[in-house]
Amino acid sequence: QVQLVESGGGLVQAGGSLRLSCAASGRTFSRRTMGWFRQAPGKEREFVAGISWSGGITYYADSVKGRFTISRDNAKKTVDLQMDSLKLEDTAVYFCAARAANLGSIVPTALTAYDYWGQGTQVTVSS
């Protein structure tokens, strides 16, 4: 079983930066692909970024590529999302997600590929 707790959300002006962090429980964190998703009001939850168990493979949605950076620390059991050059359209609740353990280095973008979810943290970008 895995529990995920996000932190770091808040209100920021367009062009600014925020760093989200996800703390995981459990002994198998280092063997799980991790992802960040977001859900804006009235919209479906969408993939933002993902990282393989080793950190060697990362994948980003086109909308955030070049602005967001995902990273992980397996010793601390955390996965972070550095968000720079934030835009109004980045406003959403951001969720951390974990795949089942021992599924290799694939970084899927589908929600259904992830088995565990955090409660989410609100990010609001203002003009």
Phi, psi and chi 1 to 4 in degrees:
 res  aa     phi    psi   chi1   chi2   chi3   chi4
   1 GLN       -  143.8 -165.9   74.6  -30.8      -
   2 VAL  -128.9  133.9  176.6      -      -      -
   3 GLN  -115.7  137.3  -70.6 -173.4  -33.6      -
   4 LEU  -124.0  132.7  -55.6  171.4      -      -
   5 VAL  -130.0  118.0  179.0      -      -      -
   6 GLU   -90.1  153.9  -57.9   95.6  -22.2      -
   7 SER  -152.7  165.9   61.9      -      -      -
   8 GLY   103.6   -4.3      -      -      -      -
   9 GLY   -70.1  171.3      -      -      -      -
  10 GLY   163.8 -164.3      -      -      -      -
  11 LEU  -103.9  130.5  175.9   64.1      -      -
  12 VAL  -143.6  149.8   62.9      -      -      -
  13 GLN   -78.9  153.0  -75.5 -168.6  -35.6      -
  14 ALA   -55.2  137.2      -      -      -      -
  15 GLY    92.4  -12.0      -      -      -      -
  16 GLY   -85.0 -172.5      -      -      -      -
  17 SER  -131.3  152.8  -61.2      -      -      -
  18 LEU  -143.7  153.2  -84.6  177.8      -      -
  19 ARG  -124.4  118.0 -171.5  175.9 -176.6   89.3
  20 LEU   -94.4  147.4  -55.3 -176.7      -      -
  21 SER  -132.0  146.2 -173.4      -      -      -
  22 CYS  -126.9  121.4  172.8      -      -      -
  23 ALA  -102.4  130.7      -      -      -      -
  24 ALA  -113.4  148.5      -      -      -      -
  25 SER  -105.0  169.2   65.6      -      -      -
  26 GLY   101.3  161.3      -      -      -      -
  27 ARG   -93.3   -5.4  -65.7  178.9  -65.0  175.0
  28 THR  -110.6   17.6   55.8      -      -      -
  29 PHE   -55.1  -42.2  176.3   79.4      -      -
  30 SER   -68.4   -8.4   63.1      -      -      -
  31 ARG  -109.4   15.7  -57.2 -159.0  -62.4  -90.9
  32 ARG  -118.6  135.7  -60.9  179.0 -175.8  -87.8
  33 THR   -70.8  139.9  -69.4      -      -      -
  34 MET  -120.7  152.5  -58.9  -66.1  -64.2      -
  35 GLY  -143.3  159.5      -      -      -      -
  36 TRP  -118.0  135.0  -77.7   96.7      -      -
  37 PHE  -126.7  167.9  -69.8   75.4      -      -
  38 ARG  -146.1  155.1   67.4 -173.5 -178.8 -174.1
  39 GLN  -139.1  115.8 -172.8  166.4   16.7      -
  40 ALA   -88.6  157.9      -      -      -      -
  41 PRO   -55.7  128.9  -25.9   34.7      -      -
  42 GLY    77.2    4.6      -      -      -      -
  43 LYS  -121.3  163.5  -65.7 -172.0  176.7 -178.8
  44 GLU   -77.8  155.9  -65.5 -174.8  -10.4      -
  45 ARG   -67.7  137.1 -166.6  170.9  -61.5 -171.8
  46 GLU  -132.1  153.3   63.2  176.7    3.3      -
  47 PHE   -69.8  139.8  173.6   82.0      -      -
  48 VAL  -114.8  -53.4  174.2      -      -      -
  49 ALA  -159.6  153.9      -      -      -      -
  50 GLY  -144.2  158.4      -      -      -      -
  51 ILE  -143.9  137.4 -172.0  165.9      -      -
  52 SER   -71.9  170.8   63.3      -      -      -
  53 TRP   -59.0  -34.6   63.8  -89.9      -      -
  54 SER   -88.5  -12.7   67.4      -      -      -
  55 GLY    85.9   -0.9      -      -      -      -
  56 GLY   -78.0  -19.0      -      -      -      -
  57 ILE  -124.1  127.7  -62.4  173.5      -      -
  58 THR  -127.8  153.8   57.2      -      -      -
  59 TYR  -145.7  140.1 -168.9   72.6      -      -
  60 TYR  -129.9  148.7  -62.3   91.1      -      -
  61 ALA   -66.8  147.8      -      -      -      -
  62 ASP   -58.2  -32.4  -72.9  -17.3      -      -
  63 SER   -68.4  -18.5   58.8      -      -      -
  64 VAL  -119.2   -5.3  -53.2      -      -      -
  65 LYS   -58.8  130.9 -158.9  171.5  -64.5 -177.8
  66 GLY    88.8  -11.4      -      -      -      -
  67 ARG  -115.2  -33.9  -59.2 -172.4  -63.5  120.4
  68 PHE  -108.0  148.8  -69.5   10.8      -      -
  69 THR  -135.3  126.0  -56.3      -      -      -
  70 ILE  -100.5  142.4 -170.3  171.1      -      -
  71 SER  -149.5  165.6   60.5      -      -      -
  72 ARG  -144.8  154.8   67.5 -172.6  -64.9  160.8
  73 ASP  -128.9  102.3 -174.1  -31.1      -      -
  74 ASN   -68.5  -28.8  -75.3  -17.9      -      -
  75 ALA   -67.8  -36.7      -      -      -      -
  76 LYS   -92.4   -9.1  -64.8 -178.5  178.9  178.3
  77 LYS    59.9   48.2  -62.5 -178.0 -176.7  179.0
  78 THR  -129.9  151.9   58.2      -      -      -
  79 VAL  -133.4  129.1   56.9      -      -      -
  80 ASP  -112.7  156.1  -68.9   -9.4      -      -
  81 LEU  -131.0  106.7 -175.1   68.0      -      -
  82 GLN   -85.7  121.8  176.2   67.0   38.3      -
  83 MET  -116.9  114.8  -54.6 -174.0  -64.3      -
  84 ASP  -115.8  163.3  -61.3  -41.8      -      -
  85 SER    49.6   48.5  -58.1      -      -      -
  86 LEU   -64.3  144.5  -77.1  161.2      -      -
  87 LYS  -117.5  161.2  -57.1  177.0  179.9  179.8
  88 LEU   -55.1  -37.8  -63.5  178.5      -      -
  89 GLU   -73.9   -2.5   52.5  -96.5   40.9      -
  90 ASP   -84.3   -6.1  -66.7  -40.1      -      -
  91 THR   -61.7  124.7  -65.8      -      -      -
  92 ALA  -179.3  170.1      -      -      -      -
  93 VAL   -88.3  128.7  177.9      -      -      -
  94 TYR  -103.7  131.9  -76.5   71.0      -      -
  95 PHE  -118.6  139.1  -62.8   89.9      -      -
  96 CYS   -93.6  143.2  176.5      -      -      -
  97 ALA  -140.8  151.1      -      -      -      -
  98 ALA  -129.3  140.0      -      -      -      -
  99 ARG   -85.2  167.4  -64.0 -159.3   76.3 -161.8
 100 ALA   -60.8  156.8      -      -      -      -
 101 ALA   -75.7  155.0      -      -      -      -
 102 ASN    64.7   38.8  -58.1  -42.3      -      -
 103 LEU  -107.2   14.6  -67.5 -178.0      -      -
 104 GLY    85.4 -164.4      -      -      -      -
 105 SER  -100.6    8.7  -62.9      -      -      -
 106 ILE   -65.3  141.0  -65.2  173.0      -      -
 107 VAL  -117.4   90.7 -178.8      -      -      -
 108 PRO   -77.0  158.6   26.6  -31.2      -      -
 109 THR  -105.7  -11.4   61.8      -      -      -
 110 ALA   -77.3  139.0      -      -      -      -
 111 LEU   -58.7  -38.3  -85.9   70.2      -      -
 112 THR   -68.8  -11.5   53.8      -      -      -
 113 ALA   -81.1   -9.4      -      -      -      -
 114 TYR  -110.0  135.8  -66.9   80.2      -      -
 115 ASP  -101.3  -22.7  -62.3  -79.1      -      -
 116 TYR  -128.8  141.2  -58.2   96.6      -      -
 117 TRP  -135.2  145.1  -65.7   82.8      -      -
 118 GLY   -84.2  179.4      -      -      -      -
 119 GLN   -82.7  -17.1  -67.0  -60.0  -54.2      -
 120 GLY    98.4  155.0      -      -      -      -
 121 THR  -136.5  136.1 -174.5      -      -      -
 122 GLN   -80.8  132.7  175.9   70.8   45.7      -
 123 VAL  -120.6  123.0  171.5      -      -      -
 124 THR  -123.0  123.0  -57.7      -      -      -
 125 VAL  -107.4  123.9 -176.9      -      -      -
 126 SER  -109.9  158.2   64.7      -      -      -
 127 SER   -87.4      -   58.8      -      -      -
